[in-house]
């Protein structure tokens, strides 16, 4: 299992960060560079949960998002993935900081194949910079 932890500071409020993370409307593939329209499907959506498939042809996952409508945490549990097994996922924690929000991110991957094991072993080295880059735009973080 690979675990990567990073944090960003967003200019958005905690509730605005949560809204960006949990907006599953048709604009999601335009907002998130790691999602293309051909690999984005909303299977279930509620006020505090969603089940979606999102990503690209190279790396997609089906995941369950859970959050409290006024909470400070969004949890994403991987249900299926092209590269990794079920059970890993993401945790985003939002804490007010100055005029914005500190966003603590934890990514956990459970490899299920040799390719997944190789990729998971590289995550601690390559993932922090890549995650900061992919999250910076949508979350308005520096």
C-alpha positions as CSV (number, residue, x, y, z in Angstrom):
1,X,0.0,0.0,0.0
2,X,1.3,3.5,-0.9
3,X,0.3,6.6,1.0
4,X,1.1,10.2,-0.1
5,X,0.3,13.2,2.0
6,X,0.5,16.8,0.9
7,X,-1.1,20.1,1.7
8,X,-2.0,23.2,-0.3
9,X,-3.2,26.6,0.7
10,X,-6.3,27.7,-1.3
11,X,-7.6,31.2,-1.7
12,X,-11.1,29.7,-1.5
13,X,-13.1,29.3,1.7
14,X,-13.5,25.8,3.2
15,X,-17.0,25.5,1.9
16,X,-16.0,26.7,-1.6
17,X,-13.2,24.0,-1.6
18,X,-15.8,21.4,-0.6
19,X,-18.1,22.6,-3.4
20,X,-15.3,22.3,-6.0
21,X,-14.5,18.8,-4.8
22,X,-18.1,17.7,-4.9
23,X,-19.4,19.4,-8.0
24,X,-20.3,16.5,-10.3
25,X,-22.0,18.6,-13.0
26,X,-21.1,18.5,-16.7
27,X,-18.3,21.1,-16.3
28,X,-16.2,18.7,-14.1
29,X,-14.0,17.4,-17.0
30,X,-13.2,21.1,-17.9
31,X,-12.4,22.0,-14.3
32,X,-10.2,18.9,-13.6
33,X,-7.4,18.3,-16.1
34,X,-7.2,14.6,-14.9
35,X,-10.7,13.9,-16.1
36,X,-11.9,13.6,-19.7
37,X,-15.5,13.6,-20.7
38,X,-15.3,10.1,-22.2
39,X,-14.3,8.8,-18.7
40,X,-16.8,10.7,-16.5
41,X,-20.0,9.1,-15.4
42,X,-22.1,9.9,-12.4
43,X,-23.8,6.7,-11.2
44,X,-25.4,8.1,-8.0
45,X,-25.6,11.6,-6.5
46,X,-27.1,12.8,-3.2
47,X,-26.6,15.8,-0.9
48,X,-23.8,14.1,1.0
49,X,-22.5,11.4,-1.4
50,X,-21.8,10.5,-5.0
51,X,-20.6,7.5,-6.9
52,X,-18.7,8.3,-10.1
53,X,-16.3,6.9,-12.6
54,X,-13.7,9.5,-13.6
55,X,-10.3,9.8,-15.1
56,X,-8.8,9.1,-18.5
57,X,-8.2,6.1,-20.7
58,X,-4.8,5.6,-19.0
59,X,-6.0,5.9,-15.4
60,X,-9.7,5.9,-14.4
61,X,-11.4,4.9,-11.2
62,X,-14.9,4.3,-9.9
63,X,-15.2,5.9,-6.5
64,X,-17.6,6.8,-3.7
65,X,-17.4,10.4,-2.5
66,X,-18.8,11.1,1.0
67,X,-19.0,14.5,2.9
68,X,-21.2,16.3,5.4
69,X,-22.9,19.3,3.7
70,X,-21.4,21.6,6.3
71,X,-18.3,19.5,7.1
72,X,-14.6,19.9,6.6
73,X,-13.7,16.5,5.1
74,X,-14.4,14.9,1.8
75,X,-13.6,11.2,1.6
76,X,-13.2,9.3,-1.7
77,X,-13.1,5.5,-1.6
78,X,-11.9,3.6,-4.6
79,X,-14.4,0.9,-5.7
80,X,-12.6,-0.1,-8.9
81,X,-9.7,1.2,-10.9
82,X,-7.7,0.5,-14.0
83,X,-4.4,0.6,-12.0
84,X,-5.2,0.0,-8.3
85,X,-7.4,-2.2,-6.2
86,X,-10.5,-1.2,-4.2
87,X,-10.2,0.2,-0.8
88,X,-7.7,3.0,-1.3
89,X,-8.7,6.5,-2.1
90,X,-8.4,10.1,-1.0
91,X,-9.1,12.2,2.1
92,X,-9.4,16.0,1.7
93,X,-9.5,18.0,5.0
94,X,-10.2,21.7,4.9
95,X,-9.1,24.1,7.7
96,X,-9.5,27.9,7.6
97,X,-6.2,29.6,7.2
98,X,-5.9,33.4,6.9
99,X,-8.2,34.5,4.1
100,X,-8.3,31.0,2.6
101,X,-8.1,27.3,3.4
102,X,-5.4,24.8,4.2
103,X,-6.3,21.6,2.3
104,X,-4.6,18.5,3.6
105,X,-4.7,15.7,1.1
106,X,-4.0,12.0,1.8
107,X,-3.9,9.6,-1.2
108,X,-3.8,5.8,-0.5
109,X,-3.3,3.3,-3.3
110,X,-3.6,-0.5,-3.0
111,X,-2.0,-2.1,-5.9
112,X,-3.6,-5.2,-7.4
113,X,-1.2,-6.1,-10.2
114,X,2.5,-6.0,-10.9
115,X,2.1,-2.7,-12.8
116,X,0.1,-1.3,-9.9
117,X,2.8,-2.3,-7.5
118,X,5.5,-0.6,-9.6
119,X,3.4,2.5,-9.8
120,X,2.6,2.5,-6.1
121,X,6.3,2.3,-5.3
122,X,7.0,5.4,-7.3
123,X,4.1,7.4,-5.8
124,X,6.0,8.8,-2.8
125,X,8.6,10.3,-5.2
126,X,6.5,11.5,-8.1
127,X,3.0,12.1,-6.7
128,X,3.5,15.1,-4.5
129,X,4.5,17.5,-7.3
130,X,2.0,16.0,-9.7
131,X,-0.8,16.2,-7.1
132,X,0.0,19.8,-6.3
133,X,-0.1,20.7,-9.9
134,X,-3.4,18.9,-10.7
135,X,-5.1,20.3,-7.6
136,X,-3.7,23.9,-7.7
137,X,-6.0,25.1,-10.6
138,X,-9.4,23.8,-9.4
139,X,-8.7,24.6,-5.8
140,X,-7.0,28.0,-6.5
141,X,-4.0,27.1,-4.5
142,X,-0.4,28.4,-4.8
